[in-house]
Amino acid sequence: SLATTRAALEQRAVVMARDTAHGLSAVRALADRHADPHVITGTANVDGRTVFVFPGQGAQWAGMGRELLDSSPVFAARLHECSAALTPYVDWDLIEVISSGGALDDVDVVQPVSWAIMVSLAALWRSLGVEPDAVIGHSQGEIAAAAAAGWLSLEDAAKIVALRSQLIDQELAGHGGMMSIALPAHDIDLSSYQGRLWIAAINGPTATVVAGDTNALKELQTQYGDTTRTRIIPVDYASHTGHVDKIATQLNRTLADITPRTGDIPWLSTVTGQWITNTNADYWFRNLRHTVHFADAVTTLLNQGHRTFIEVSTHPVLNPAIQETIETNTELHTVTVSTLRRNEGSLQQILTGLAELHVRGIHINWTQVLPTAQRVPLPTYAFQHQRYW
């Protein structure tokens, strides 16, 4: 009743409660202005369009998606559709992999599984009334973005993510690596590493990924390690580098029959920096080969009036870079929200994200969130007092 029959004013709060007693305790803390981790408060000052953000590899963890498979019919239905779409191209079962909670070590398993979960999480967000005005993806995340926004059929997206990851596993794995460096891309000198290292991704003002030969990465880490934060990313291949040229012909031939479509949600490319009008097999080679210009894409979206960024993934790997880009480019009110977190994959995590959006002013379809609730009369506000004595 509070959510659907009362005006949503500027100062807002949402109580996350597991039962009535717990809820009353949290409300008392709110009334007494005491901090409570189960109370989410905020000012409804965000006014702008919403973006769904789909990350590349790195958000995965064993057991991701398992709780939602049991607790969310919308998520489960979309995941089964993804499973059917993957079946012609893989020799394992998506639902079994997720239900077992086993390790996700192989690129030709983790990428299709991550893709399916992201597509299913997008369907869950939309079922709760959160509609994106645009989508962007980072590296393999663009395959999920394209499927969620209608630019690829589910079958074509499954084919791309499955067969491309198999080529990576067969031809590129074991021959390279990737490393994040907390520096602007233009401050990283790779002149002595020509043909060995490349700028793979520019995620934020001081969030850059370098990739290439393993030995060269170690040399570069030694060069910057004493003064700059660096981290070797746990992969054994070098996406977004010259290593990918090895599979160009085979990848284009494998994906030659992908059918271009026009999506129903605008999609901003992190490869070209332009709004997508159509794609073909060559685009999915360039997506793997060229630098990911993620920070530029976020800046473009900010300049065009987008203010809400929802990372549709099992862990928020891009939200820090988004926030850094926002702080560098604008003083406007914005909000960044995650979906799930590592080892925290319940429906409550989704509800927490909804609460964060609501208190910042983003419309939520509460009748979808609370479909079985009853409306009851509520006391009126004491806006005006008049004394008669």
N, C-alpha and C positions, 0 to 999 in steps of 0.2 A: 504494500500500500504506500509506503514511503517512497518507493522507487517509481511508482506508476501513477499515483494520484496527487502528488504534491509537486509544486514548482521546484525545478532544480536551480537553486540560487548559486551565487558566486563562490561562497565558502562551502565546501562539501566534505563529507566523510563517508567512508564505507567500513563496516565492521565485518571481519572475517571470523565466523564462529562455527564451531563444530557441533554445538548444541545450545539450548536456551540459556542455561546457567553461564556458559562461557561467553555468550553474547552479551548478557546483562552485565557481566563483570567488565567487559571491554567498553560498554557504553558508559558505565560509571567512571572508568578511567578517562574517557573522552570528556565527560561533563566536568570532571575535576581537573581537566587539563594536565593529566598525567600521561607520560609516554606509554604506549602499548604497541607491541609489534603486530597485533592483530587489528589495529585501527589504521586505515590509510586516509590521510587528509590532504587537501590541496586546494588551490585557487583555480577556478575555471576561467583560465586566461589564454587558452590555446585556441586560435581561430585559423584554420587552414586545412589543406587537403592531407589525406592519409596515404602512406606508402607502406607496402609490404616488402620487406627486405629478406632475401634468401641467401645465406652464406654458402661458401664452398666447404671443403673438407676441414675438419677440426672441431666441429661441434659434437661429434659422435661420442657415445659412451654405451657400455654394455648394459642392456636392459631398457634402452630408450624406446619409448612408444608402448611398452608392455602394459602399463597401468591404464593408459587411455584406450587401448584395444579392448579392455574389459569394461571401462566406465563410460565411454563416449560412443554411442551408436553412430553418430555422424562421422567421427574419425575412423571407426572400424569399417564402415561401409566404403569409404573412399580408399582405405588401405587395401581392402579386398579387391577393389577395382584396379589398383596399382599392381597388386599381385598377379591378377589375370593378365595385365598388359606385359608384365615382365616374363611370364612363363615361357613364351617361345624362345627366349634368349638366354636363360640361365638354367643351371642344373640344380638349383636349390629352391626352397620354398620361402617366400618372404615372410609369411605369417609364422612359420616354424622358427625362422631365424630370430624374429622379434620376440616370440613367446618364450624361447629358450633362454634369452638374455645372455647368449654367448659372446665371446670376444669378437670384435670387428677389426681384424688385422689386415685383410686382403683388400686392395683397392677395388677389385672387381666385385666385391660384396658390399663394402662400406658405402661406395658411391650410389649404387642403386637403392640400398636401404635408406640412406639419408634422403635421397630424392623422394622416395615414396612417403616418408614421414613428413617432409616439408609440405608436399602437395596435400597431404591429409590434414595437417595442422592449418593450412590456409582455408580448407573447407570448413574446419571447425570454427575458426574466427568468423567466417562469413555467416555461418549458421547462428551465431550469437549477435548478429546485427552490425558487425564491424566490416564495412566494405572499403576496399582499397580504391583510391583514385589513380594509383600508378603502382608498378612493381619494378624492382631492380634485383639483379642477382650478381653474386660474386663467383667467378669461375664456373664450376659445375652448378652453382646455385641458379645460374641463368636457365638451365634446363627446367628446374622446378618453377621458376618465375614464368617461363613461357607456357608451361602446362597449366599453371594456376590461372593465368590471365587469358587462356584460350588461343595463344599463338601457335601452340602445338597440340595435336590430339594426344590423349594419354598414351596411345599405342606408339606413336612416333617418338614421344619423349622417352618412353621406356626403352625403345630400341636405341636411341642415342646414348642414354646414360649407361646401358648395359654393354653394348658393343664397344663403345669408346673406352670404357674402363677396362674391358678385357684386352684391348690393344695396349693400353698403358701398362697393364700387368705383364703382358707377353714381351713387349718391345722396349719399354722405358724403365721399368722397375729394376732397382739394383744398380742403376747407372748415374744417379744424381741425387740432389737434395735441395732443400729450401731453408732459408733462415730469415727471421724477422729482425729488423734493426730499428731502433728508436731514433731515427733521424729523418729529416726531409730527404726525398729522393735525390734532389739536386745537390745535396751535400755528400753523397756517397760516390766516391771516385772508383770507377771500375775500368779505368783506362788501361791498367796493366793486366786486366783479366779478359781482354777481348777474345771472344769465342769460347770462353770458359764460364763466365758469369753474366747474368742479365738482371735488370730490374723486372721482377715478376709481377708485383702488385704495389700500387700506391693507395693505401687504405685510409690514410689521414695525414695531417700536416707533419707529424713525426712518427708515422707508422708505415714502414716500407718493408717489402719482402724481396729478398734477392735469392736467385736460384741458379743452379748449374752444376758444374762438376763438384763432387764431394770434397776432393783435396783443396780445390780453390776456395770453397766455402770455409774450410777450416783455417786457411791462410787469412781470409778476410775477417773471420771472427777474432783471430789473434791480433790483427791490425787495429780493430775497433773495440775489442773486448774490455780493455782497461778503462776506457773513458765513456763507453756507450753501452746501453743495455742491448744485448743480443740473445737470440734463442734459436737453436736448431729445431726446426719443425719435424716431428716424427713421421716423415715420409721418405721413401728411397727412390724418388723420381723427381724430375725437374720440369714441372708444368710451366708454361709461359716463357719458354726459352727455346734456343735453337735445337735442343734435344728433340722437340716435338716434330721438327721437319722430317724426321725419320719415318713417321707414320702418315704423312700428309696424303700421299697417293692412295694408300690403303683405306684411310678413314673416309676420304671423299667418295671412293668407290663403294664402301660399305653403306654409306648414308645417302647414296644418290637418289633413292626413291622417297626421301622424306617429302611430304606434301605441305607446301606453305599454306598458312591460314591467316586470317585477320582476326586478332583477338578482340575481346570486349572490354579489356582494361589496358590503358596505355603502358608500354614497356620501354624503359630507357636503357639503352645498351651501355654496359661498362667497358665494352670493347671499342666502340666508335664514338661514344658520347652523344649519340643522336637517338631520337625516338625511332623505334623499330617500325618499318613499314612492311617488310617481308624477310624471310630467312631461307637459307638453303643449306646443303651439306657443307659448303665452304665456310659458312658462318660458324659452324660448330667446330671446324678446324681452327679458325681464327680465335674463337673463344678460348681454346686450349693453348694456342701458340703465343698470342700477343699479351702485352702488359694489361693487367686489370686496372682501369682508371676509376676505382671506386670513389675516392675522395672527390674527384671532379663531378661524378654523377650526383653525389649528395649535394654538392654546391649548386649544380644546375637545378635540382629539385627545390632547394631553398629559395633560389632566385625566382622560381616560378610559383611560389606560394604554398609549397608543401611544408607542413609543420609537425606532423605526427609520423614517427618512424617505428614500425613494429617488426622486430626481427623474428621471422617465422622459422624457428629452429629449436633444437633440443638443448642448446646452450648459447648464451649471447656472446658470440665471438666478435661481432662487428659493432655492437652498440658503443663500446668505448671510443672507437675510431669515428663513429658518427657524431658522438658528443663533442669530440675534439674539433671536428670539422665545423660543427655548428658554432662552437665558441669562437672560432677563428673568423667566421664569416658574418655572423649576425648577432644582434642583441634582441631579436624577436623572441617571443615566448614559443617554445617547442617542447615536445615530449618524446622520449624514446622508451620503448617498452620491450621486454623480452617475452618469450612464450613459455618455454621450459628451462630448467637448469640442470646441470649435471647431477645425476642421482636424485633429482626432484622432478618426477615426471607425472604427477597426478593432475587431475582436473582442477584441483585447488590452485595450482600454478597458473592455469588459464584464467580462473576467476580473479586472482590477484592482479593479473594484467588488465582485466576488464575494470577492476576497481581503480587502478592507477589512471586509466584513460578517463573514466567517469569524473574523478575529482579534478582533472585538468580541463574538463569541458568538452570531451569527445562524446558524441551521441552513442548510447548503448541501448539496444532493444531489450529492455529488462523482461518483457513478456516472453521472449525466447529463452532468457537465462533462467527465469523462474516460472516455467509454463504451468505448473500445477498449483501455484499459490492462489489463495483466496484474498479478495479485497475486503477490508473491514473499515468501519468508520474510525477516523482518527480525531483526537482533540484539535480544535482550531488554535491558531497562534494568538498569543496575547499581544497583538500589535498596538492596541490602544487601551489605556486604563482611564476610567472616569470615576471620581469619588462623589458619593451622594451625601456625605456628612462632613 
